[in-house]
Each structure stands twice: as structure tokens, then as C-alpha cells.
Amino acid sequence: METLRAVVASMQQAAAKANVKLVAGDTKVVDKGKGDGIFINTSGIGIIEANVKATIGPASVQPGDAVIVSGDLGRHGIAILSVREGLEFESPILSDCADLWPAVEALMNAGIDIHCLRDLTRGGLATTLNEIAADRDVCVRLEEALIPVDEVVQGACELLGLDPLYVANEGRFAVFVPEAQAGQTLEVLKKVEVSQASVRVGSVEQSPSRTVVLQSRIGGNRVVDMLSGEQLPRIC
């Protein structure tokens, strides 16, 4: 009950901060010893903002679009893994879990022509971009030197044999905007706490289609495939 109270109180605080309401609840019965803690599932109901210029989704992505991420990658997945496995690092790794609405609202209020917007949860940045590239039949080209990964997270990934591009995040998103609005988009995002570390990481090209290509720090290129199998930790 102590754990349940702590979790419910945290949910209430997060909902109040985001100005949303928890309006329903449900319980499940599982076999003894199979629950392993608490399972929480949520669904969101809302309205489409009237000032959105067009459909936000992969269908609106265009060659020439800039690709921007709202902060450093991989912290949530590594934070969860370190707690589960009792791992200790030189510096504590804190989850990036956060409410993304303030950053999204700021983009819409600034009149940014958002072509596509996706959170980087299960499968991380690599999986998200592969899905968008496949849906739109385009190539997303990334620059490794621009992709933000905390030094401790990078070290943990190297130690554990994980690729931070595939590690889950809970407070990060990728946004596709026209090249002409890339600078303005970064200016808007950097004024919001949750997205102060936003950075452009790449752009959209026509070919090779349905592909994500990463330009390495030494100048070579490699294809970033969809994740084969399951990269741990599975957190969502």
C-alpha cells in the first residue's frame, strides 16, 4: 500500500502539472506471485487544436525537412536498467520522464509548420525514424556527431552492449519541420524547460527510400536498421 500511495500521488502531481484529469480506474486480478508489482495502463482523450495547419504525421514529411530531437537520448532506459539490475555508475542516471505538452504547445503557438511529431519511447530514435521513413518512402539522414547522448549513458551502453539510438526515452520527441523553420523551431524549444537541450540531428532526403542513414564521426555512412529482436530493458 505504501508503494501504491506513492505511485498514485506521483500520478496526481503529474496530471495537475499537465492540466489533465484522471477520470477512471480499473483493477485486474492475476495469479499469486505473477503481478511483480504494479501495472499501469492509460488512454488519452482530447481535442485537435484548431490552429494546427495540416495533418501532423508521416504523410506530411517532405524531402528537405529538418529533423530535431528535444534532448539527450537513452537516459530513461538506462536508468530503469540500472535500478533493476542494481548497477552503479560514477554519476547517477536520472530518467528523462517528463510532460512534453509545454514544448508542443509552444511550437503550435509560434506558428511552426509541424510536419511530423513522435515521442521516442519503445525502440528509441532509430525505431521511430525507421517507421516514419518507411511510411513516407523517404530517407532520414542523421549525423552521429550531433546526436546528444549523456557521457554516463554512453559509457553504460558501451559496457552493456546497447546502442543508445535504440534505448527507450520517456521525455523526448522528434519533430520534422521545413528547413526554413529549423532555426525558429530550435529557438522556441530552447525557451521551454523540457526541451532546452533540443538539437537538429539530421534531415530528410528522397533516396535511398525507406532508409535511415547515419553519418559517423569519421565520415563513413551506415544504415540504421529496425531493431532485430528485443533490446532490453523492455519498459513499455
N, C-alpha and C positions, 0 to 999 in steps of 0.2 A: 504493500500500500504506500510505503514511503516513496518508492520509485515511481509509482503511478501518479501520486500527487505532484512530484517534481516535474514529470513529463507534462501533465495537464496544465500546470501553472506556466510552464515554458510556452506551450501552445497558445495559451490565453494572452500572454505578453506579446508574442509574435503577431497574433491576429489583431490585437489592438494597435500595434505599431503600423501594421499594413492597412488598417482601416477596413478589415473584413470581419465577418462573423462566422463562428462555428454554429451551425443551426441544427445539426442532427448527430446522432451517435448510434453505434451498433455494437453488439458483443458477439463473440464466437466461442464455441466450445471445441477444444481439441483434446486429444488423448493425453493422459497424465505423462509429464516428462517431455512432451513434444513441443510445448509452447516456446521454451527457451527465451522467456522474457516477454516483451510487448510487441505486437504487430499493429501498425497504424496505417490506414489507407484513407486517402482523401480524394474528393472530387470538387472541382471548382465550377461555380455558375456565375456568369457575369454578362456584361453587355459589350458590344463592339463600339469603340469610341467613334463619335461622329466625325472627328477631324482627321481620321485615317484616310489618306489619299487613294489608296488602292489595296488590293488584297495583299496581305503580308504572308509570304510563303515561298517555297522553292520555285513556283511557276513565275514569280516576278524577278528572279535573279537574272542578271544580264552580263554578258562578257564586258569586262571593263569595271565591274563593281569592285569596290574595296571591301576587304574582309577585316573586321575589327573584333577583338575579344576584350571583355570588360575587366580582365585582371589576370593574375598569375594562375597557372593550371596545376591540378593534381593534389592540392592540399587536403581536400576532404577525404579522398580515397586513402591517402597515406595516413591521415590522422586516424581514420577508422581502423585501418590495418594495424597500426602501432598499438592501439588500445586492445584490440582483440588478441594480438599475439604477445603482448607485454614487451614490445620493443621500445628501447630508449635511444634517443638521438642527442647530439650535442645541444641543440635548441629544441624546445617543444614545438610540435607541428599542430597548429590550430586549424580546425575546419573552416572553410570559406562560406559555410552556410549563411545565407542572407536573403532578405527580401529584395527582389530585383525590380519591383514596380517603380520605385522613385526614378531609377535610371531610364526605364522605358517611357514613363510619363514625361520626363524631361525632353527626350528625343521627339516625342509627338508634339509637345507644346512648342518646340523650336522649329517645327515645320520640316523636320528631316524626312526625306522620302525613303522610308524603310522598305527595302525590298524583301528581306527575309530576316527572321529573328528566331533564334533557337537557344534553349538552355543546354548546357554541356554536362548532362548528368551521365547516365549509364553509357559507357563506351567512350566518354570523353570527346575532345575536339575532333580526333581523327574519324570516329564513327559518325558524328554529326555531319561533318563536311562531306564524307563519302555518300551519305544518304542524300544530301542536297545535290551533289554533283551528278548522282545517278538519276534523280528525279528530273533535273533540268537538262541533262545531257551536255554538261559543260566540264571544264577542268578548273579546279581550285588549286592555285599555285601558292605555296607557303614559303616563307624564308625562316629557316631554323634560328638564325641569329636574332630574330625579332620576337620569337615566341617566349613569353615570360614564364619562367619556372623558378620557384624559390630554390636557393642553393641547397638547403637542407633536404627539400623534397627531391631534387635531382640526385643528390647523394644517396638517399634512401631507395630511389628507383633503381639506381645502378647496383646497389647492394642486393636488392631483392629480384633483380632481373625483370623489372617492369618498365614500360615505356610511358612517360608522363602524358603523351598525346592520347593515350587510351584510358588513363585513370579518371574516375568519375569526379565531378565537381557538383556542388550544390548551390553555389552563389555566383556562377559565371554564365555568360551568354556570348554567342557570336552574332554579329549583326552585319548584314550585307547592305551597303548603301552606294549610290552613284559616286564615282571617282571625284566629281566636282564638289561633293558634300563631305568627303572624308575628313578634311581638316575641321570643318564646323562640327561634325559628329564627335570627334575627339574632344574638342573644346567643351561641348555640352556635357559629355560623360565625365570628364575630369572635375567638373564642378559638383558632382554627386558623390557622396561618401562611398557608396558600394562599388562605384566604377571609376574611382580616382586613378587606378593603375591601368586604364584602358590603353590599348596599343593596336596599331594596324599590323597584321601578321601576313597579309597576302592579298591576292586579287583573283578575279575570275577571268578565265580565258576560254576561247572557243574550243580548243583542242589541246591535248588528246581528250576526247569526250569521256564522261563518266569516270573521271580520274582525279585523285588528289596527288599532287607532286610536291615534294619538299626539297628546296634548295639548301644543301648543307652549308655549314660554316666554312668549309674548304672549297665550296663552289660546285660540288657534284650534285646530281639530282637523283632522287629515289622516289619510287611510288609508295605512297602510304595507303596500304590496303585496308579493307574492312578487317576487323579483328577476327582471327580464326580461333574458334573455341571460346573459352571463358577466361578472361583475365580477372584474377582475384584482386582486391576483395569485391565480392558481389554485395552491393549495399542497397540496391533499389531494383 
